[in-house]
């Protein structure tokens, strides 16, 4: 349970950095507290998408991953971010990613920040 909570907060931090750096990734809310709750909900949704959908997509795209020496992972990450944005719109959460290339940049930022937080945060199973 602690590991899940740490991963969710790390996802929220990575998403916050992407929102801060990219104008076309938006997070809306009434106040700072409202934005924080929205960010945590989006982080939960992003974690769910990454744990359920991403493995299937990576398996189906394995030939492209091999052919591009893993660079297709950037596209997979962008698609997961776009799927999270679409689901957030359906659930009326104030999170939106505008466009594929913004999603690629956002996925790259989220991957780097998540990696850095993974190095810093303790890994408890």
MIDOSE-1310 file (N, C-alpha, C; in nm, 2 decimals, decimal comma, always signed):
residues 125
xxxx	+0,08/-0,12/+0,00/+0,00/+0,00/+0,00/+0,09/+0,13/+0,00; +0,19/+0,12/+0,08/+0,28/+0,24/+0,08/+0,35/+0,26/-0,05; +0,39/+0,15/-0,12/+0,45/+0,17/-0,25/+0,36/+0,23/-0,35; +0,23/+0,19/-0,34/+0,13/+0,24/-0,43/+0,11/+0,39/-0,41
xxxx	+0,11/+0,43/-0,29/+0,09/+0,57/-0,25/+0,21/+0,65/-0,30; +0,33/+0,60/-0,28/+0,45/+0,67/-0,32/+0,46/+0,68/-0,48; +0,42/+0,57/-0,55/+0,41/+0,58/-0,70/+0,31/+0,68/-0,74; +0,20/+0,69/-0,68/+0,09/+0,78/-0,72/+0,14/+0,93/-0,70
xxxx	+0,20/+0,95/-0,59/+0,25/+1,09/-0,56/+0,37/+1,12/-0,66; +0,45/+1,02/-0,69/+0,56/+1,04/-0,79/+0,49/+1,07/-0,93; +0,39/+1,00/-0,97/+0,32/+1,03/-1,09/+0,26/+1,17/-1,09; +0,20/+1,21/-0,98/+0,14/+1,34/-0,97/+0,25/+1,45/-0,98
xxxx	+0,37/+1,42/-0,92/+0,48/+1,52/-0,94/+0,53/+1,53/-1,08; +0,54/+1,41/-1,15/+0,58/+1,41/-1,29/+0,48/+1,48/-1,38; +0,35/+1,46/-1,35/+0,25/+1,52/-1,43/+0,25/+1,67/-1,40; +0,27/+1,71/-1,28/+0,28/+1,86/-1,24/+0,39/+1,93/-1,32
xxxx	+0,51/+1,86/-1,33/+0,62/+1,92/-1,40/+0,59/+1,93/-1,55; +0,52/+1,83/-1,61/+0,48/+1,84/-1,75/+0,38/+1,96/-1,77; +0,28/+1,97/-1,68/+0,19/+2,08/-1,68/+0,26/+2,22/-1,67; +0,36/+2,22/-1,59/+0,43/+2,35/-1,57/+0,52/+2,38/-1,69
xxxx	+0,58/+2,28/-1,75/+0,67/+2,31/-1,86/+0,60/+2,33/-2,00; +0,49/+2,26/-2,02/+0,42/+2,27/-2,15/+0,29/+2,34/-2,14; +0,27/+2,44/-2,23/+0,15/+2,52/-2,23/+0,03/+2,44/-2,28; +0,05/+2,34/-2,36/-0,06/+2,27/-2,42/-0,11/+2,15/-2,33
xxxx	-0,05/+2,13/-2,22/-0,10/+2,04/-2,12/-0,16/+2,12/-2,01; -0,29/+2,12/-1,99/-0,35/+2,21/-1,90/-0,42/+2,13/-1,78; -0,41/+2,20/-1,67/-0,48/+2,15/-1,55/-0,56/+2,26/-1,49; -0,69/+2,24/-1,48/-0,78/+2,34/-1,43/-0,84/+2,30/-1,30
xxxx	-0,87/+2,40/-1,22/-0,93/+2,38/-1,09/-0,97/+2,51/-1,03; -1,05/+2,51/-0,93/-1,10/+2,63/-0,86/-0,99/+2,70/-0,78; -0,91/+2,62/-0,71/-0,81/+2,67/-0,62/-0,69/+2,58/-0,63; -0,59/+2,62/-0,55/-0,47/+2,53/-0,54/-0,51/+2,39/-0,49
xxxx	-0,59/+2,39/-0,39/-0,64/+2,26/-0,33/-0,72/+2,18/-0,43; -0,80/+2,25/-0,51/-0,88/+2,18/-0,62/-0,79/+2,12/-0,72; -0,68/+2,20/-0,76/-0,59/+2,15/-0,86/-0,51/+2,03/-0,81; -0,47/+2,04/-0,68/-0,40/+1,93/-0,62/-0,48/+1,80/-0,62
xxxx	-0,61/+1,81/-0,58/-0,69/+1,69/-0,58/-0,71/+1,64/-0,73; -0,73/+1,73/-0,82/-0,74/+1,69/-0,96/-0,61/+1,62/-1,01; -0,50/+1,68/-0,97/-0,37/+1,62/-1,01/-0,35/+1,48/-0,95; -0,39/+1,46/-0,83/-0,38/+1,33/-0,77/-0,48/+1,23/-0,83
xxxx	-0,60/+1,27/-0,87/-0,69/+1,18/-0,94/-0,64/+1,15/-1,08; -0,58/+1,25/-1,15/-0,53/+1,22/-1,28/-0,41/+1,13/-1,27; -0,33/+1,14/-1,16/-0,21/+1,05/-1,14/-0,26/+0,91/-1,11; -0,37/+0,89/-1,04/-0,43/+0,76/-1,02/-0,48/+0,70/-1,15
xxxx	-0,54/+0,78/-1,23/-0,59/+0,74/-1,37/-0,47/+0,71/-1,46; -0,37/+0,79/-1,45/-0,25/+0,76/-1,53/-0,18/+0,63/-1,49; -0,17/+0,61/-1,36/-0,12/+0,48/-1,31/-0,20/+0,36/-1,35; -0,33/+0,38/-1,35/-0,42/+0,27/-1,40/-0,40/+0,24/-1,54
xxxx	-0,40/+0,34/-1,62/-0,37/+0,33/-1,77/-0,24/+0,26/-1,80; -0,14/+0,30/-1,72/+0,00/+0,25/-1,74/+0,01/+0,10/-1,70; -0,07/+0,06/-1,60/-0,06/-0,07/-1,55/-0,15/-0,17/-1,63; -0,26/-0,12/-1,68/-0,35/-0,21/-1,75/-0,34/-0,21/-1,90
xxxx	-0,32/-0,09/-1,96/-0,33/-0,08/-2,11/-0,19/-0,08/-2,17; -0,09/-0,02/-2,10/+0,04/-0,01/-2,16/+0,11/-0,14/-2,19; +0,10/-0,24/-2,10/+0,16/-0,37/-2,13/+0,11/-0,44/-2,26; -0,02/-0,43/-2,28/-0,09/-0,48/-2,40/-0,04/-0,41/-2,52
xxxx	-0,03/-0,28/-2,52/+0,01/-0,20/-2,63/+0,16/-0,23/-2,66; +0,24/-0,24/-2,56/+0,38/-0,27/-2,58/+0,40/-0,41/-2,64; +0,32/-0,51/-2,60/+0,32/-0,64/-2,66/+0,28/-0,64/-2,80; +0,18/-0,57/-2,83/+0,13/-0,56/-2,97/+0,22/-0,49/-3,06
xxxx	+0,30/-0,39/-3,01/+0,39/-0,31/-3,09/+0,53/-0,36/-3,07; +0,55/-0,48/-3,02/+0,69/-0,54/-3,01/+0,78/-0,53/-3,13; +0,72/-0,57/-3,25/+0,81/-0,56/-3,37/+0,86/-0,42/-3,40; +0,77/-0,32/-3,37/+0,81/-0,18/-3,39/+0,91/-0,13/-3,29
xxxx	+0,89/-0,18/-3,16/+0,99/-0,15/-3,06/+1,13/-0,21/-3,09; +1,13/-0,33/-3,15/+1,26/-0,39/-3,18/+1,32/-0,32/-3,30; +1,24/-0,29/-3,40/+1,28/-0,22/-3,53/+1,34/-0,08/-3,50; +1,28/-0,01/-3,40/+1,33/+0,12/-3,38/+1,42/+0,13/-3,26
xxxx	+1,47/+0,01/-3,21/+1,56/+0,00/-3,10/+1,50/+0,07/-2,97; +1,37/+0,06/-2,95/+1,31/+0,11/-2,83/+1,25/+0,25/-2,84; +1,28/+0,32/-2,95/+1,24/+0,46/-2,96/+1,09/+0,47/-2,98; +1,02/+0,36/-3,02/+0,88/+0,36/-3,03/+0,81/+0,37/-2,90
xxxx	+0,89/+0,35/-2,79/+0,84/+0,37/-2,65/+0,79/+0,51/-2,63; +0,85/+0,61/-2,70/+0,81/+0,75/-2,69/+0,67/+0,76/-2,74; +0,64/+0,69/-2,85/+0,50/+0,70/-2,91/+0,40/+0,63/-2,81; +0,44/+0,51/-2,76/+0,36/+0,44/-2,66/+0,33/+0,53/-2,54
xxxx	+0,43/+0,60/-2,49/+0,41/+0,69/-2,37/+0,32/+0,80/-2,41; +0,33/+0,85/-2,53/+0,24/+0,96/-2,57/+0,10/+0,91/-2,59; +0,08/+0,79/-2,64/-0,05/+0,74/-2,65/-0,12/+0,72/-2,51; -0,04/+0,68/-2,41/-0,09/+0,66/-2,28/-0,13/+0,79/-2,22
xxxx	-0,05/+0,89/-2,24/-0,09/+1,03/-2,19/-0,21/+1,08/-2,26; -0,23/+1,06/-2,39/-0,35/+1,10/-2,46/-0,47/+1,02/-2,41; -0,45/+0,89/-2,39/-0,56/+0,81/-2,33/-0,60/+0,86/-2,20; -0,51/+0,90/-2,11/-0,54/+0,96/-1,98/-0,61/+1,09/-2,00
xxxx	-0,57/+1,17/-2,09/-0,64/+1,30/-2,12/-0,78/+1,27/-2,16; -0,80/+1,18/-2,25/-0,94/+1,15/-2,30/-1,03/+1,10/-2,18; -0,97/+1,01/-2,10/-1,05/+0,95/-1,99/-1,08/+1,06/-1,89; -0,98/+1,15/-1,87/-1,00/+1,27/-1,77/-1,11/+1,36/-1,82
xxxx	-1,12/+1,38/-1,96/-1,23/+1,46/-2,01/-1,37/+1,39/-1,99; -1,37/+1,26/-2,01/-1,49/+1,18/-1,98/-1,54/+1,19/-1,84; -1,44/+1,18/-1,75/-1,47/+1,18/-1,60/-1,48/+1,33/-1,55; -1,47/+1,43/-1,64/-1,48/+1,57/-1,61/-1,38/+1,61/-1,51
xxxx	-1,26/+1,56/-1,53/-1,14/+1,61/-1,45/-1,08/+1,72/-1,54; -1,02/+1,82/-1,47/-0,97/+1,93/-1,54/-0,82/+1,91/-1,59; -0,81/+1,81/-1,68/-0,67/+1,78/-1,73/-0,69/+1,75/-1,88; -0,61/+1,82/-1,96/-0,62/+1,80/-2,11/-0,48/+1,82/-2,17
xxxx	-0,45/+1,73/-2,27/-0,33/+1,73/-2,35/-0,38/+1,76/-2,49; -0,32/+1,87/-2,55/-0,36/+1,91/-2,68/-0,26/+1,87/-2,78; -0,29/+1,76/-2,86/-0,21/+1,73/-2,97/-0,11/+1,62/-2,94; -0,07/+1,54/-3,05/+0,02/+1,43/-3,04/+0,16/+1,47/-3,00
xxxx	+0,21/+1,57/-3,06/+0,35/+1,61/-3,03/+0,37/+1,67/-2,89; +0,26/+1,73/-2,84/+0,26/+1,78/-2,70/+0,27/+1,65/-2,61; +0,19/+1,55/-2,65/+0,19/+1,43/-2,57/+0,33/+1,36/-2,57; +0,39/+1,36/-2,69/+0,53/+1,31/-2,70/+0,62/+1,38/-2,60
xxxx	+0,62/+1,51/-2,61/+0,71/+1,59/-2,52/+0,67/+1,57/-2,37; +0,54/+1,56/-2,34/+0,49/+1,54/-2,21/+0,53/+1,40/-2,16; +0,52/+1,30/-2,24/+0,56/+1,17/-2,21/+0,71/+1,16/-2,18; +0,79/+1,23/-2,25/+0,93/+1,23/-2,23/+0,96/+1,30/-2,10
xxxx	+0,90/+1,41/-2,07/+0,92/+1,48/-1,94/+0,87/+1,39/-1,82; +0,76/+1,33/-1,84/+0,71/+1,25/-1,73/+0,80/+1,13/-1,71; +0,85/+1,07/-1,81/+0,95/+0,96/-1,80/+1,07/+1,00/-1,73; +1,13/+1,11/-1,76/+1,25/+1,16/-1,70/+1,23/+1,19/-1,55
xxxx	+1,12/+1,27/-1,52/+1,09/+1,30/-1,38/+1,06/+1,18/-1,30; +0,98/+1,08/-1,36/+0,95/+0,96/-1,29/+1,08/+0,88/-1,26; +1,17/+0,87/-1,35/+1,29/+0,80/-1,33/+1,37/+0,87/-1,22; +1,38/+1,00/-1,22/+1,46/+1,07/-1,12/+1,39/+1,05/-0,98
xxxx	+1,26/+1,06/-0,97/+1,19/+1,03/-0,85/+1,21/+0,89/-0,80; +1,21/+0,80/-0,89/+1,24/+0,66/-0,86/+1,37/+0,63/-0,80; +1,47/+0,71/-0,85/+1,61/+0,70/-0,79/+1,61/+0,75/-0,65; +1,54/+0,86/-0,63/+1,54/+0,93/-0,50/+1,46/+0,86/-0,39
xxxx	+1,34/+0,82/-0,43/+1,24/+0,77/-0,34/+1,27/+0,62/-0,31; +1,25/+0,58/-0,18/+1,28/+0,44/-0,15/+1,18/+0,35/-0,21; +1,23/+0,23/-0,25/+1,15/+0,13/-0,31/+1,11/+0,02/-0,21; +0,98/+0,03/-0,17/+0,93/-0,06/-0,07/+0,83/-0,15/-0,13
x	+0,85/-0,28/-0,12/+0,75/-0,37/-0,17/+0,67/-0,44/-0,06
